[in-house]
């Protein structure tokens, strides 16, 4: 059965990945091109899936990189996703679908590379061979930055914060975006801080029909739990 593991990651200009067994014995250490790597590793019987983002030549736009590596760290496939400059895409989280035959990736898209349209929530679904099944942006629904995605059955919840003013990303409200298996919007809720605070959702737990969330409240640059 597939699992999600958090392993020790080393960050460098090229992605460096160290995987260790539970006893602390190192299994392999590899480097992969791609800039910054996410801290999550998805695992199935064939190996590991990792994702990050980095500059894509020759136009030097930030794009999302995804890797499928075998249990020894050898690359099975590597692909990048995104649009040409000035657009940039940044990955923040990813998860298997309910039967682990595909992966839902969530990130943030900046279509101008200067922050003018920053805040499109960017989501795509790919199969385990790296082929994109669908991709969606939710800039018309909400402007902001996503931080996580959680899978509950055939539905997904994305948490983050939305901008009160797209020109000022330091002030905003928490949001919870609810989509189905095909990326269709089911619901979107925002939870207000104030005009001088930013409230963001970082973790989501569902128990029966109730949700429990935690996050960060930022007030004038000071971060409080």
C-alpha positions as CSV (number, residue, x, y, z in Angstrom):
1,X,0.0,0.0,0.0
2,X,1.3,3.5,-0.7
3,X,2.3,5.7,2.1
4,X,3.3,9.3,2.7
5,X,6.6,9.8,4.5
6,X,8.6,12.7,5.7
7,X,12.3,12.1,5.3
8,X,15.4,14.2,5.9
9,X,16.0,16.6,3.0
10,X,19.0,18.6,2.1
11,X,18.4,21.7,0.1
12,X,21.0,23.1,-2.4
13,X,21.0,24.6,-5.9
14,X,20.4,21.1,-7.1
15,X,17.9,19.1,-5.0
16,X,19.8,16.7,-2.7
17,X,17.8,13.9,-1.1
18,X,18.8,11.6,1.7
19,X,16.6,8.6,2.6
20,X,17.3,6.7,5.7
21,X,15.8,3.6,7.2
22,X,14.0,3.7,10.6
23,X,17.2,2.6,12.3
24,X,19.0,5.6,10.9
25,X,21.0,3.7,8.3
26,X,21.4,5.6,5.1
27,X,20.0,3.9,2.1
28,X,21.0,6.4,-0.6
29,X,21.9,10.0,-1.1
30,X,21.2,11.6,-4.5
31,X,21.1,15.0,-6.2
32,X,18.4,16.0,-8.7
33,X,18.2,19.2,-10.7
34,X,15.3,21.4,-9.8
35,X,16.1,24.1,-7.3
36,X,14.0,23.8,-4.1
37,X,12.4,20.5,-3.1
38,X,9.3,20.1,-1.0
39,X,9.6,18.3,2.4
40,X,7.0,15.6,1.5
41,X,7.8,12.3,-0.2
42,X,5.0,10.1,-1.5
43,X,5.8,6.4,-1.6
44,X,4.3,3.4,-3.5
45,X,5.6,-0.1,-4.3
46,X,7.7,1.3,-7.2
47,X,9.5,4.1,-5.4
48,X,9.1,7.7,-4.4
49,X,7.5,10.8,-5.8
50,X,9.0,14.2,-5.0
51,X,8.3,17.7,-6.3
52,X,9.8,21.2,-6.1
53,X,10.4,24.2,-8.3
54,X,13.3,25.9,-10.0
55,X,14.3,28.1,-12.9
56,X,13.6,26.7,-16.3
57,X,15.9,27.7,-19.2
58,X,16.1,29.5,-21.5
59,X,13.4,32.0,-20.3
60,X,14.2,31.5,-16.6
61,X,10.6,31.2,-15.4
62,X,10.0,29.3,-12.2
63,X,8.4,26.0,-12.9
64,X,7.3,22.9,-11.0
65,X,9.5,19.9,-11.2
66,X,8.2,16.4,-10.4
67,X,10.3,13.2,-10.0
68,X,9.5,9.5,-9.7
69,X,12.5,7.7,-8.4
70,X,13.0,4.0,-7.6
71,X,13.8,2.6,-4.2
72,X,17.5,3.1,-4.9
73,X,17.1,6.7,-5.8
74,X,17.4,6.3,-9.6
75,X,15.2,8.5,-11.7
76,X,12.3,6.7,-13.4
77,X,10.9,9.9,-14.9
78,X,11.3,13.7,-14.4
79,X,9.0,16.3,-15.7
80,X,8.4,20.0,-15.4
81,X,5.1,21.8,-15.4
82,X,4.3,25.5,-16.0
83,X,4.0,28.2,-18.5
84,X,6.7,30.2,-20.2
85,X,8.0,33.5,-18.7
86,X,6.8,35.8,-17.3
87,X,4.5,33.2,-15.6
88,X,5.9,31.3,-12.6
89,X,4.5,28.3,-10.7
90,X,5.5,27.3,-7.2
91,X,4.6,23.9,-5.7
92,X,3.5,23.8,-2.0
93,X,2.0,20.4,-1.4
94,X,0.7,17.2,-3.1
95,X,-1.1,14.0,-2.2
96,X,-2.2,10.7,-3.7
97,X,-5.9,10.3,-4.7
98,X,-8.1,7.8,-2.9
99,X,-6.8,4.7,-4.8
100,X,-3.2,6.0,-5.2
101,X,-3.4,5.9,-9.0
102,X,-2.8,9.7,-9.4
103,X,-1.3,12.7,-7.6
104,X,-3.0,16.0,-6.9
105,X,-0.4,18.9,-6.8
106,X,-1.2,22.3,-5.5
107,X,0.8,25.5,-5.8
108,X,0.7,29.2,-6.5
109,X,0.9,30.9,-9.9
110,X,2.2,34.3,-10.7
111,X,1.4,35.2,-14.3
112,X,3.5,38.3,-14.5
113,X,6.6,37.3,-12.5
114,X,6.5,40.7,-10.7
115,X,3.6,40.0,-8.3
116,X,1.0,41.9,-10.2
117,X,-1.2,38.8,-10.7
118,X,0.4,36.7,-7.9
119,X,-2.2,34.7,-6.0
120,X,-3.7,32.3,-8.5
121,X,-4.2,29.0,-6.7
122,X,-2.8,26.4,-9.2
123,X,-3.9,22.7,-9.0
124,X,-3.2,19.9,-11.3
125,X,-3.7,16.1,-11.3
126,X,-1.2,13.7,-12.9
127,X,-1.1,10.0,-13.2
128,X,1.8,8.0,-11.7
129,X,3.7,8.2,-15.0
130,X,3.7,12.0,-14.9
131,X,1.0,12.7,-17.5
132,X,-1.3,15.6,-16.6
133,X,-5.0,14.6,-16.4
134,X,-6.3,18.1,-15.7
135,X,-5.1,21.5,-14.4
136,X,-7.1,24.3,-12.8
137,X,-6.5,27.8,-11.5
138,X,-8.8,29.5,-9.0
139,X,-7.9,33.1,-9.3
140,X,-11.4,34.0,-10.2
141,X,-12.6,32.4,-6.9
142,X,-9.9,33.6,-4.6
143,X,-6.6,35.4,-4.7
144,X,-3.9,34.1,-2.3
145,X,-1.3,31.5,-1.4
146,X,-2.0,27.9,-0.7
147,X,0.0,25.9,1.9
148,X,-1.5,22.4,1.9
149,X,-3.9,19.9,0.4
150,X,-5.6,17.1,2.2
151,X,-7.5,14.2,0.6
152,X,-10.7,12.9,2.2
153,X,-12.2,10.1,0.1
154,X,-12.8,11.5,-3.4
155,X,-12.6,15.1,-2.3
156,X,-9.8,17.5,-1.4
157,X,-9.4,20.5,0.9
158,X,-6.8,23.2,0.2
159,X,-5.8,25.6,3.0
160,X,-4.0,28.9,2.9
161,X,-4.7,32.6,3.0
162,X,-6.4,35.0,0.6
163,X,-5.4,38.6,-0.1
164,X,-7.7,41.4,1.0
165,X,-5.8,43.5,-1.5
166,X,-3.8,41.6,-4.3
167,X,-1.3,44.5,-4.3
168,X,-0.5,43.8,-0.6
169,X,0.1,40.2,0.1
170,X,0.9,40.9,3.8
171,X,-2.7,41.2,4.9
172,X,-5.3,38.6,4.3
173,X,-7.8,36.0,5.6
174,X,-7.7,32.2,6.0
175,X,-9.4,30.2,3.2
176,X,-10.5,26.6,2.8
177,X,-11.0,25.5,-0.8
178,X,-13.0,22.4,-1.4
179,X,-12.7,20.5,-4.8
180,X,-13.8,17.2,-6.2
181,X,-11.7,14.5,-7.9
182,X,-11.9,16.3,-11.2
183,X,-10.9,19.7,-9.8
184,X,-14.4,21.1,-9.8
185,X,-15.0,23.7,-7.1
186,X,-17.5,22.5,-4.5
187,X,-17.1,25.3,-2.0
188,X,-14.8,28.0,-0.8
189,X,-14.9,29.6,2.7
190,X,-12.9,32.5,4.1
191,X,-12.2,33.2,7.7
192,X,-11.4,36.8,8.7
193,X,-8.6,38.2,10.7
194,X,-8.8,42.0,10.4
195,X,-7.5,44.7,8.2
196,X,-4.2,44.7,10.0
197,X,-3.7,40.9,10.5
198,X,-3.2,37.9,8.3
199,X,-4.8,34.6,9.3
200,X,-3.7,31.4,7.4
201,X,-4.6,27.7,7.5
202,X,-1.7,25.3,7.8
203,X,-3.2,22.0,8.9
204,X,-6.6,20.4,8.4
205,X,-8.1,17.4,10.2
206,X,-11.5,15.9,9.4
207,X,-13.4,13.8,12.0
208,X,-16.8,12.6,10.9
209,X,-18.5,15.7,9.5
210,X,-16.4,18.2,11.5
211,X,-13.2,20.0,10.6
212,X,-10.4,21.1,12.8
213,X,-7.8,23.5,11.5
214,X,-4.7,25.3,12.8
215,X,-2.7,28.0,11.4
216,X,-0.8,31.2,11.9
217,X,-1.9,34.7,12.9
218,X,0.5,37.4,11.8
219,X,0.1,40.9,13.3
220,X,2.4,43.7,12.1
221,X,5.1,41.3,11.2
222,X,5.0,39.3,14.4
223,X,4.0,35.7,14.2
224,X,1.8,34.2,16.9
225,X,0.5,30.6,17.2
